[in-house]
Amino acid sequence: MIAYWIKKRLRDTAETLGLGVLLPNKQPLIAPAKGQVTIEFTSWKPLRAMAFKPSLALGEAYANGQMIIHDGDLYDALKPLMLYATAKPDIGLSQWAALLSKPILLMKDGRRKTQSAHNIHVHYDLGNAFYRLFLDQDMQYSCAYFSNPNMASDLAAAQQAKKAHIIKKLCLNPNNNATGKTQSVLDIGCGWGGMAQTLAKDHGAKVTGITLSRQQVELAKQRLADSHLPVEIAERDYRDVTETFDRIVSVGMFEHVGSRQFPTYFHTVDQLLKDDGVALIHTIGSTKASRGQDPFISKYIFPGGYIPKLSEIMTAIEQTELKVTDIEVWHDHYAKTLRQWRLAFMARRDEALAMFDKRFCRLWEFYLVGCELAFSHSNLVVYQLQLTKSKGIVPITRDYLYS
């Protein structure tokens, strides 16, 4: 049954999208045309595993050298598979595997603070030198904002545009709020401190940045050491914060919370945000119902990660006093961002190889390619939600964002 399912699924894919497939016995499942992208499997193991967890099977096969690509690269090989999977969602054996693995994935979510910290360490504490290989100079590790066509290959400019757009949505009025004091901002998941630095330096805010990554804290503090800016960077769980703030911003952190923690997360934002405050939550999301977790990503890249539907986010917000004042959906911006990261990573792959090993580099190449394709051809988007607790805090039109 499994062998029949594999051959039928692969044959359908290959015939539909023009992809050659060679089996481990050197026999072509579909004979490739001259110059056609072809995937050669050197072991039956990933082929059997594809029936249950396709992304994990392909990722491990590529990482382990059991999947060889001819007349193209990984992007060329995965694109037709992504297009096919999006057009014909799987209703086969992998659904059973998803049900069986759900308890294991739930064990990795962020309900326990120690698990949250472990999940972050696994990914973000790979080393600051590693992330410098492919991120922009400001070390922005979230979706950039390509606000005009001239930014197509200028990742640094697009990341600055992202920060500027988000900061406008915070509606900061430095040194001019009701009390006459500098406005305070909590940055949940502050990364390497780029947003915190900009908020303090260019907008006069007093910023508290928190992250569970030790190496992010270390580098952020180094960056800010001689600036004399009112910024505090701390290794702290968002659930341990007790102060209240005029503004709260969270960029690319909500994906790590875990679906069962959504109510806790927004209850915490509600408690920490002052009555006349504004919050901006920037997160990856899905436009369609999904499992929320990808087996490959969960195992090798982001343990405990969960990609929410907008309805899941809204359900959690509705349990608080927070009011949604704006929702913006970014479609292709993350695909463009990931493409720049992938090109930069591949250009400096030898340096990554010196830090880790060939298998690690192949896992990360698969991650970057797969995510780029998911944003460009599947159901992944970025949601930005602006939240307040009172009326009249933010403008009633979006004109202020583009003036």
C-alpha positions as CSV (number, residue, x, y, z in Angstrom):
1,M,0.0,0.0,0.0
2,I,2.7,2.5,1.0
3,A,4.8,1.6,-2.1
4,Y,1.8,2.1,-4.3
5,W,1.1,5.5,-2.7
6,I,4.6,6.7,-3.0
7,K,4.9,5.7,-6.7
8,K,1.6,7.2,-7.6
9,R,2.2,10.4,-5.7
10,L,5.7,10.9,-7.2
11,R,4.6,9.9,-10.6
12,D,1.7,12.3,-10.6
13,T,4.0,15.1,-9.4
14,A,6.6,14.4,-12.0
15,E,4.2,14.0,-14.9
16,T,2.3,17.1,-13.9
17,L,5.2,19.5,-13.4
18,G,8.0,18.1,-15.5
19,L,10.3,16.6,-12.8
20,G,12.5,13.6,-13.3
21,V,12.7,11.0,-10.5
22,L,15.2,8.2,-10.3
23,L,14.7,5.4,-7.8
24,P,17.4,3.8,-5.7
25,N,17.6,0.8,-8.2
26,K,18.6,3.4,-10.9
27,Q,15.2,2.9,-12.6
28,P,13.4,6.1,-13.6
29,L,10.0,6.5,-12.0
30,I,9.6,9.1,-14.8
31,A,12.4,9.3,-17.4
32,P,13.8,12.8,-17.3
33,A,14.0,14.8,-20.5
34,K,17.3,16.2,-21.5
35,G,18.3,19.1,-19.2
36,Q,15.2,18.5,-17.0
37,V,15.6,18.9,-13.2
38,T,15.8,15.4,-11.8
39,I,15.8,14.0,-8.2
40,E,17.8,10.8,-7.7
41,F,17.1,8.9,-4.5
42,T,19.9,6.6,-3.3
43,S,18.0,4.9,-0.6
44,W,14.4,3.6,-0.2
45,K,14.2,4.9,3.4
46,P,13.2,8.5,2.5
47,L,10.8,7.2,-0.1
48,R,9.0,5.1,2.5
49,A,9.0,8.0,5.0
50,M,7.5,10.4,2.5
51,A,4.2,8.7,2.9
52,F,4.0,9.9,6.4
53,K,6.0,13.1,6.8
54,P,7.0,14.4,3.3
55,S,8.9,17.5,4.4
56,L,10.9,15.7,7.1
57,A,11.7,12.8,4.7
58,L,12.9,15.1,1.9
59,G,14.8,17.3,4.3
60,E,16.6,14.4,6.0
61,A,17.3,12.7,2.6
62,Y,18.9,15.9,1.3
63,A,20.9,16.5,4.5
64,N,22.1,12.8,4.5
65,G,23.1,12.8,0.8
66,Q,20.3,10.4,-0.1
67,M,18.7,12.8,-2.5
68,I,20.8,14.1,-5.3
69,I,19.7,16.8,-7.7
70,H,20.7,16.8,-11.3
71,D,20.4,19.7,-13.8
72,G,19.3,22.2,-11.2
73,D,19.6,23.1,-7.5
74,L,17.5,22.5,-4.4
75,Y,15.2,25.4,-5.2
76,D,14.5,24.0,-8.7
77,A,13.7,20.6,-7.3
78,L,11.5,21.7,-4.4
79,K,9.5,24.3,-6.3
80,P,7.4,21.8,-8.4
81,L,6.8,19.7,-5.3
82,M,5.6,22.8,-3.4
83,L,3.3,23.8,-6.2
84,Y,1.9,20.3,-6.4
85,A,1.4,20.0,-2.7
86,T,-0.4,23.3,-2.6
87,A,-2.7,22.4,-5.5
88,K,-3.5,19.0,-4.1
89,P,-3.3,19.0,-0.3
90,D,-2.4,15.6,1.1
91,I,-5.3,13.5,2.4
92,G,-3.3,10.3,2.7
93,L,-1.1,8.6,5.2
94,S,0.7,11.8,6.4
95,Q,-2.5,12.9,8.2
96,W,-2.4,9.8,10.3
97,A,1.3,10.5,11.1
98,A,0.3,14.1,12.1
99,L,-2.3,12.8,14.6
100,L,0.2,10.3,16.1
101,S,3.0,12.9,16.5
102,K,0.7,15.6,18.0
103,P,1.4,14.6,21.6
104,I,5.2,14.8,21.0
105,L,4.9,18.3,19.4
106,L,2.8,19.5,22.3
107,M,5.6,18.4,24.7
108,K,7.8,20.9,22.9
109,D,5.5,23.9,23.1
110,G,6.1,26.9,25.4
111,R,3.8,26.1,28.3
112,R,6.7,25.5,30.6
113,K,9.2,28.3,30.8
114,T,12.1,25.9,30.8
115,Q,10.9,24.4,27.5
116,S,10.5,27.9,26.0
117,A,14.0,28.7,27.0
118,H,15.3,25.5,25.5
119,N,13.4,26.0,22.2
120,I,15.0,29.5,21.8
121,H,18.5,28.3,22.7
122,V,18.3,25.5,20.1
123,H,17.8,28.0,17.3
124,Y,19.0,31.5,18.3
125,D,22.1,30.4,20.2
126,L,23.8,28.8,17.3
127,G,26.3,31.6,17.5
128,N,26.2,35.3,16.5
129,A,29.0,34.8,14.0
130,F,26.7,32.3,12.2
131,Y,23.8,34.7,11.9
132,R,26.2,37.4,10.7
133,L,26.8,35.3,7.6
134,F,23.4,36.0,6.0
135,L,21.6,38.7,8.0
136,D,21.9,42.4,7.3
137,Q,24.2,44.6,9.4
138,D,21.5,45.4,11.8
139,M,20.9,41.7,12.5
140,Q,17.2,41.8,11.7
141,Y,15.9,38.2,11.6
142,S,12.3,38.7,10.6
143,C,10.4,39.7,7.5
144,A,11.7,42.8,5.7
145,Y,9.4,45.4,4.1
146,F,10.1,46.0,0.4
147,S,8.1,49.2,0.2
148,N,9.2,50.1,-3.3
149,P,10.6,48.1,-6.3
150,N,14.1,49.6,-5.9
151,M,14.5,47.5,-2.7
152,A,14.4,44.2,-4.6
153,S,17.9,43.2,-3.6
154,D,18.6,45.8,-0.9
155,L,17.8,43.8,2.2
156,A,19.3,46.4,4.6
157,A,17.0,49.1,3.2
158,A,14.0,46.8,3.4
159,Q,14.7,45.9,7.0
160,Q,15.0,49.6,7.9
161,A,11.7,50.2,6.1
162,K,10.2,47.3,8.2
163,K,11.2,49.0,11.5
164,A,10.0,52.4,10.3
165,H,6.6,51.0,9.3
166,I,6.2,49.2,12.6
167,I,7.3,52.2,14.7
168,K,4.7,54.4,12.9
169,K,2.0,52.0,14.0
170,L,3.1,52.4,17.6
171,C,2.1,56.1,17.3
172,L,4.9,57.2,19.6
173,N,4.9,60.8,20.9
174,P,8.3,61.1,22.6
175,N,8.4,63.6,25.5
176,N,4.9,64.7,24.7
177,N,2.5,62.2,26.2
178,A,-0.1,63.0,28.9
179,T,2.4,62.9,31.8
180,G,5.2,64.8,29.9
181,K,7.5,61.8,30.4
182,T,9.4,59.8,27.8
183,Q,7.3,56.9,26.6
184,S,8.2,53.4,27.7
185,V,8.3,50.5,25.2
186,L,8.5,46.8,25.9
187,D,10.1,44.8,23.0
188,I,9.1,41.2,23.4
189,G,11.6,39.0,21.6
190,C,14.0,41.9,21.0
191,G,16.5,39.8,19.0
192,W,19.9,41.5,18.7
193,G,18.6,44.9,19.8
194,G,18.1,46.6,16.5
195,M,14.5,47.7,17.0
196,A,15.2,48.8,20.6
197,Q,18.2,50.8,19.5
198,T,16.1,52.6,16.8
199,L,13.2,53.3,19.2
200,A,15.5,54.9,21.7
201,K,17.9,56.7,19.4
202,D,15.5,58.0,16.7
203,H,12.2,58.3,18.6
204,G,13.2,59.2,22.2
205,A,11.7,56.1,23.8
206,K,12.8,54.3,26.9
207,V,13.0,50.6,25.9
208,T,13.1,47.3,27.7
209,G,14.0,44.5,25.4
210,I,13.6,40.9,26.4
211,T,14.7,37.6,24.8
212,L,15.5,34.1,26.0
213,S,18.6,33.9,23.8
214,R,21.8,34.4,25.8
215,Q,23.8,35.2,22.8
216,Q,21.3,37.8,21.6
217,V,21.4,39.5,25.0
218,E,25.2,39.5,24.9
219,L,25.5,41.1,21.4
220,A,22.7,43.5,22.0
221,K,24.4,44.8,25.2
222,Q,27.7,45.1,23.3
223,R,26.0,47.2,20.6
224,L,24.4,49.5,23.2
225,A,27.3,49.7,25.6
226,D,28.7,53.1,24.6
227,S,25.4,54.6,23.3
228,H,24.1,56.0,26.6
229,L,20.6,55.2,25.3
230,P,17.8,54.4,27.8
231,V,17.7,50.8,26.7
232,E,17.7,47.7,29.0
233,I,18.2,44.3,27.4
234,A,17.4,41.3,29.6
235,E,17.2,37.5,29.3
236,R,13.6,37.2,30.5
237,D,10.4,35.3,29.8
238,Y,7.5,37.6,28.8
239,R,5.4,36.0,31.5
240,D,7.9,37.3,34.2
241,V,7.5,41.0,33.3
242,T,5.5,43.0,35.8
243,E,5.9,46.6,34.8
244,T,3.4,48.4,32.6
245,F,4.4,50.2,29.4
246,D,3.1,52.9,27.0
247,R,3.9,50.8,24.0
248,I,4.5,47.1,23.4
249,V,6.1,45.7,20.2
250,S,6.7,42.1,19.3
251,V,8.3,41.1,16.0
252,G,8.8,37.5,15.0
253,M,8.3,36.1,18.5
254,F,4.7,35.0,18.6
255,E,5.5,32.1,16.4
256,H,7.4,30.6,19.3
257,V,4.6,30.9,21.9
258,G,2.7,27.7,21.1
259,S,-1.0,27.5,20.4
260,R,-2.0,26.6,24.0
261,Q,-0.2,29.7,25.2
262,F,-2.1,32.2,23.0
263,P,-4.5,33.2,25.7
264,T,-1.7,33.6,28.2
265,Y,0.3,35.7,25.7
266,F,-2.4,38.2,25.0
267,H,-3.6,38.3,28.6
268,T,0.0,39.3,29.5
269,V,0.1,42.0,26.8
270,D,-3.3,43.2,28.2
271,Q,-1.9,43.4,31.7
272,L,1.4,45.1,30.7
273,L,-0.1,47.7,28.4
274,K,-1.3,51.0,29.9
275,D,-4.8,52.1,29.3
276,D,-3.8,54.6,26.7
277,G,-1.1,52.3,25.2
278,V,-0.6,50.8,21.8
279,A,0.8,47.3,20.9
280,L,2.0,46.0,17.6
281,I,2.3,42.2,17.1
282,H,4.1,41.1,13.9
283,T,3.9,37.3,13.3
284,I,4.1,34.7,10.6
285,G,0.6,33.2,9.9
286,S,-1.4,31.0,7.7
287,T,-4.3,32.0,5.5
288,K,-5.7,28.5,5.5
289,A,-6.4,25.8,8.1
290,S,-3.1,23.9,8.7
291,R,-1.4,21.8,11.3
292,G,0.5,24.8,12.5
293,Q,3.7,22.9,12.8
294,D,5.9,21.3,10.1
295,P,7.7,18.1,11.1
296,F,11.0,19.2,9.6
297,I,11.0,22.7,11.1
298,S,9.9,21.3,14.5
299,K,12.7,18.7,14.6
300,Y,15.6,20.7,13.1
301,I,15.0,24.4,13.1
302,F,12.3,25.7,15.5
303,P,11.2,23.2,18.2
304,G,7.9,24.2,19.6
305,G,7.1,26.6,16.8
306,Y,3.5,27.1,15.7
307,I,2.1,29.1,12.8
308,P,-1.3,30.4,13.6
309,K,-4.4,31.1,11.5
310,L,-5.8,34.6,12.0
311,S,-8.9,33.2,13.6
312,E,-6.7,31.6,16.3
313,I,-5.1,34.9,17.1
314,M,-8.4,36.7,17.1
315,T,-10.0,34.2,19.4
316,A,-7.2,34.7,22.0
317,I,-7.4,38.5,21.7
318,E,-11.2,38.4,22.2
319,Q,-10.6,37.0,25.7
320,T,-8.9,40.2,26.8
321,E,-9.7,43.9,27.0
322,L,-7.5,44.5,24.0
323,K,-9.1,46.1,20.9
324,V,-7.9,45.4,17.4
325,T,-7.4,48.7,15.5
326,D,-5.6,47.5,12.4
327,I,-4.7,44.3,10.7
328,E,-2.2,44.3,7.8
329,V,-1.3,41.2,5.7
330,W,2.1,41.0,4.0
331,H,2.1,38.5,1.1
332,D,5.4,38.3,-0.7
333,H,7.7,40.3,1.5
334,Y,9.0,37.3,3.5
335,A,9.6,35.3,0.3
336,K,11.8,38.2,-0.9
337,T,13.5,38.3,2.5
338,L,14.2,34.6,2.6
339,R,15.6,34.7,-0.9
340,Q,18.2,37.3,0.2
341,W,19.1,35.3,3.2
342,R,19.4,32.1,1.1
343,L,21.6,33.8,-1.5
344,A,23.8,35.3,1.3
345,F,24.0,32.0,3.1
346,M,25.0,30.1,0.0
347,A,27.6,32.7,-0.9
348,R,29.3,32.2,2.5
349,R,28.4,28.5,2.9
350,D,32.1,27.6,3.3
351,E,32.3,29.7,6.4
352,A,29.2,28.0,7.8
353,L,30.8,24.6,7.0
354,A,33.9,25.6,9.0
355,M,31.6,26.4,12.0
356,F,29.4,23.2,11.8
357,D,29.4,20.4,9.2
358,K,28.0,19.5,5.8
359,R,24.8,18.0,7.2
360,F,24.0,21.2,9.2
361,C,24.6,23.3,6.1
362,R,22.3,21.1,4.0
363,L,19.6,21.3,6.7
364,W,19.7,25.0,6.7
365,E,19.7,25.2,2.9
366,F,16.6,23.1,2.9
367,Y,15.0,25.3,5.6
368,L,15.7,28.5,3.7
369,V,14.6,27.2,0.4
370,G,11.5,25.5,1.8
371,C,10.3,28.6,3.7
372,E,10.9,30.8,0.7
373,L,8.7,28.6,-1.4
374,A,6.1,28.3,1.3
375,F,5.8,32.1,1.4
376,S,5.8,32.6,-2.4
377,H,3.6,29.6,-3.4
378,S,1.7,28.3,-0.4
379,N,-0.4,29.8,2.5
380,L,2.1,31.5,4.6
381,V,1.9,35.3,5.2
382,V,2.8,37.9,7.8
383,Y,0.2,39.4,10.0
384,Q,0.6,42.7,11.8
385,L,-2.0,43.5,14.4
386,Q,-2.3,46.9,16.1
387,L,-4.0,46.7,19.5
388,T,-5.2,49.3,22.0
389,K,-7.3,49.3,25.1
390,S,-9.1,52.7,24.6
391,K,-10.7,54.5,21.7
392,G,-9.0,57.6,20.1
393,I,-5.5,56.4,20.7
394,V,-4.6,55.8,17.0
395,P,-5.6,57.6,13.9
396,I,-8.9,56.5,12.2
397,T,-7.3,56.2,8.7
398,R,-4.0,54.7,7.5
399,D,-2.8,58.0,6.0
400,Y,-0.3,58.5,8.9
401,L,1.6,55.4,7.8
402,Y,2.5,56.8,4.4
403,S,2.9,60.5,4.9
